[in-house]
Amino acid sequence: MITAQHRQMLDQVLATFHLTPDYDLDLMTTGQTLPDLTARVLTELTPLLLQEQPDMVLVHGDTATTFAAALAAYYGKIPVGHVEAGLRTYDKFAPFPEEGNRQLVDVLADVYFAPTAASRDNLLAEGRRPERIFVTGNTAIDAMQETLAQPFQEELLAELAGRQVILVTMHRRENLGEPMHQVFRALKQVLARYPQAAVVFPVHANPLVRKIVAMELAGVDSVYLIEPLEAAAFQHYLKASFLAVTDSGGVQEEAPSLGVPVLVLRETTERPEGVAAGNLRLVGTDEEQVAAAITELFEEEAAYERMAQAHNPYGDGQASQRILQGLAYVLGVSEELPQDFIPKG
């Protein structure tokens, strides 16, 4: 069952993984607000849950759909399982609204599939029952292993072969406005300094993001502004990149598996394991700070290698299997729980 909160991006993912949902609520509207979307998910999903009466509703991540679906299940007294549970910054506005959504979902959930031991520790500190928490690794790594195994050819990637590609994604609400202007000016500084560098920027569909991107980066040499990429294409671009500069959560998980350093355009992250391991570095959005962080990776090979070769804390590509095993155990389908339920990094 899907809500199509983001229609275009969702359709790309469904096509990549050859999935056909049983129910497509198709709720996306132009200019939708968070209250409107949340209300529509709740009112449209509730009759389907009453009709189907599932043994459990499994929700993933921290979107408005995730929160509203968990709330609908709770209202219907249906157990909730949360995939990617326990991620925290403990600042409800950073990122917004994701931090609030995931904390609220974990209040409503009955079973928790935490991607890392640190996420499990967050849940335990909040009083969640330890026997209902399963450390699985992150499903993003499972998906990436599948997509990278698919053949991929793209003209731009071929054109950029041999250059040091900076893959950029930036779209968080808290970064709209001056933070984006600062980051994009930092990128222009770097490109002026290093002619071998190139920026590839799949620009988010949000018109506010596109307006700022156009103001700062349109027509700049060595900047390639492209449409949002489907999952498989994005991961092939990521694999071919020198480094990633991003405010996205998913990139923070995927890049370490590929040995690609990540500079995170935020002051805090719900994925501190990557920072602790050395894969990620929080650089904020100040122009000079971002430019200096990128410059260091271009200039200092040892600094680059420390990030590129750091231990990957996000799992081994078997998260989906562990989630299935955990569900079978909780629902009484299986009486045995695997001994090693913490994924190898």
N, C-alpha and C positions, 0 to 999 in steps of 0.2 A: 504494500500500500504506500503510495506517495502523495504528497500534497502539491508538488511542483511549485514550491516557494520561489525557486529560481528556474524558470522553465527552460531557457536555452542551455544553461550549464548542466541541468539534470538530463536533458535529452542526449547530450554528448556522452555522459557517463553511461546511461542505459545502453546506448549503441555500442560503446566500447566493450562492455561486458555482456552484451547480448541478453539483456534482461527485459522482460515484459511484465509490468506490474499487474496484479489482479484488479487493483483499484487505483485510478488516477483522478484525484480530486480537482486538479487543474485550477488552483486557487490564485495564481499570480495575476495581479492587476497593475496597470500603469500607475506609478506614484504611490504604491501601497505603503501604508504606515504600519509600524509594529503593532499597535492596538487593533487595527483593522484585520491584519493577517492573523493574529493570535485568536481573535474572536471567530474568524471564518474557519480556521482549523478546528477549533473546539466544537462549533455547531455542525460542521459537515462530517467530522470524524465520529462524533458520538453515536449517530444512528447506525453506522457501520459496525461499531464495536458491539452495540446491543444486538445487532443482527447476527454477527459471527460468533460472539462469546468466546474469544480466544482464551487459552490457558494463561497466556502472558502477552503483554505488549512490549516489544523490544524497540527501544529508541536509541539513536546514535548521536553523540556529539552534544552541541550546545546551541542549536538554532532555535528560532521561534517555533518552528514545527516540532522540534524535540520536546520543548517545554509544554506546548499546548497538547500534544499527543499524550504525554505523561499525565497531564491534568485530566484529560478526558478519560483515560484509563482509571485513574484514581476515583473520579466521580462515578464510574461504573463498577467500582470495587473489583477491578481486574489487576492482578499483579503486574509490576513494571520492572523490566530489566534494562539497565543503562550501560550501553557500550561506550567506552571512553569516559568512564566515571572517575571522579576524584581529582581532575585537573583544577588547579586553583592559583589565583593571584591574591585573593582576599581583598581585592579592591573592586567593588561591584561596578565601577565605571571604567575598568581597564582589564580586558577589552569590554566595550559596551555594544550589545546587551549580553554577550556570550557568558561573561562571568556570572551575572545574575541568573541566566537560564540554567547553567549547569549546577549551580548550588541549589536552585529550586527543584530541579529534576531529582537530585540526590536526596532531597527531603522526601520526595514522593516514591522513590524507587524501593524495590524489595530485594533486588539482586544487582550486584555491581561488578562489571567487567572492567577492571582498572588496567590501563596500558603498562604501568610501571609500578615498582615497589614504592616509589615516592607517592604516587597517586593513592595507592592502598593506605599508606601511612596517614595521608590527609583524611581519608574516610574513617580510619580508626580513631583519629583524634577528634572527629566530629561525633563519635559514638555509634557508628554503624556496626552491625553484627559481623564479627570476623569470619564466621562460617558462610556468610553470604557475599564475601568479597573474593574475586578470582583475578589474579594477575595474569594477563594473557599476552602482553605485547600489543602493538597497535595495528589495527586492520589496514591502515594506510600502507604499511610495509608489505602486507600480503598482496594488496592491489597493485603496488608498484612492481613487484616481482613478476606479476602476470603481464602487465602492460609492456614492460621492457623486453619481455620475451617475444613480443610481436614485432614483425618486420616494420621498419619505418624509414621513409625517405622524404626529405623536405629540402626545397631549393635554398631557402635562407640558411639553414644549417650548413649546407654544402658551401655556400658563399662565405660563411664565417669561419670555416675550417682554418686552424692555425692562429686565430685571434683569441685574445683573452676576453671571453664573453661574461659580462655582468648581467645575470638574469634578475629582473626587477619585478616585484609585485607589490602594490600598495593600494589599499582600499578601505582601511578601517575608518569608522565614523570619527573616532577621536583624532585621526590624522588629517581630516579634511581641512582645507584652508592653509594657514601659514606653515604648519609642519610639512605639508607636501611641497610647498614652494621651496622651503629650505632644503629638503632632500634632493629635489630635482636640480637645484643650483649646485649642490655638492657633486652630483653626477657630471654636470657640465665642467666643473673644475677638473675632475679626474680625467675626462676625455680630452681636455685641452693639454693635460700633462703627459698622457700615455697614448700615442697614436695607434698602438697595437690593440687597444681596448675597444670594445663595442658594447653598447647597452641594448638588450632585447627586453622589451616591456609589453607583455600581453595586457592591454589596458582594460580594466574592469568596466562593465557596462554602465555603472552608475554615472549619470550625466554630470554630476558635480566633480567626480574624479576626472572625467574626460575633459572638462573645461580647463582644469588646472594643468593637466598634462599638455593640452594644446598650447596654452599660454607659455609654458616653460620649455617644452621639448620638441614641439613640432618644427621640422625643418633643420634640426641640429644634426650636424655630421656625426655619423657613427651611432646614431640612435635609431633603433628600429621599433616603431610603434605598431603593434599587431593586434588583431582581435584575440579575445580570450581563447585559450587553447583547450581542446579536449584533453582528458586525463592522460592518455597515452602520449600524445604529442608533447604536452608540458613536461612529462617526466623524461622524455628523450632530450628535450632542450636542457633540462636541469643536469642530466648526466654529462652533457657536452660543455657545461659552463665552468668558468674559472671560479666564480663565487656567486652566491645568491644574496640579494639585498631585499628584504621583505618585511612586511608586518603580518604575514599570514601564519597561522598555526600549523597548517599541514606541511608547508615547505620546511618548517623547523624539524619535522619528523623524517621527511623523505630524504633531504640532502645528506644527512650524516651516513645513510646507507650507501651513498654514492661517493663519499669522500669529498664532498663539496662544502667548503666553509660557508657559514651563514651569518650575515650581519642583520640583526633584528632591529627594526625601526620602531622600537617601543622602549619604555622605561622599565617594564616588568613583563614577565612571561609566565604562563601557566605550564610551561614545559621547561622547568629549571634543570631537569636531568641533563639536557643538552648543553646548558651553560656550564654545569659542574664537570661534565665530561670533556669540555673544550671544543665541541662541535659548533656551538653558537656563541655569539657575543652580542650583548645588548648595547646598542649605540645611540638610541634615541633618535631625534629628528633634527638636531641642531646642525646647520650647514657645515661648520668647520669640524665638528666632531665626526660627522659621517664621512666627510672627505678625508680626514686623517686616518680613520679606520680602514677605508678602502686603500689608501696610499700605503699604509703599513703592509698590507697583504701583497701589494705589487712590488714593494721594495725589499721586504725581509722574507727570504725563503724559509727560514726557520720558523717564523711566526705562521706562515701559511701552512707549512707541513704539520705543525702542532694541531691546527684545526682540522686539516684534511685527513689526518691519520688517527684522530681521536676515537676512542671506543664509542660505538653506536649503542645508545641505551634503549632503543625503541623496538627491539625484538628481532625475531628470526624469520618472520613470514608465516608463522603458524598460529597467529592470533585467532583466526576464524575457527580453526579446529578446536582450540581450547574453549572458545565460547560455546560451540556446539556441545562439547563434553560437559561444560558447566551447566548448561541448560538441561541436558539429559539427567544430570545428577539432581538438580533442584526440583525438576518436575517429576521425579520418581521413575523415569524411563530406565535409568542405570543406577545401580547401587554403588558403583566403584568410581572414585575420583582419582585421576592420575596423580602419582606421587609428586612429580616435578611439575608444578603448575606456575612456576615463574620462568618466563622465556629466557633463553640464552641471548645475550646481546652480541 
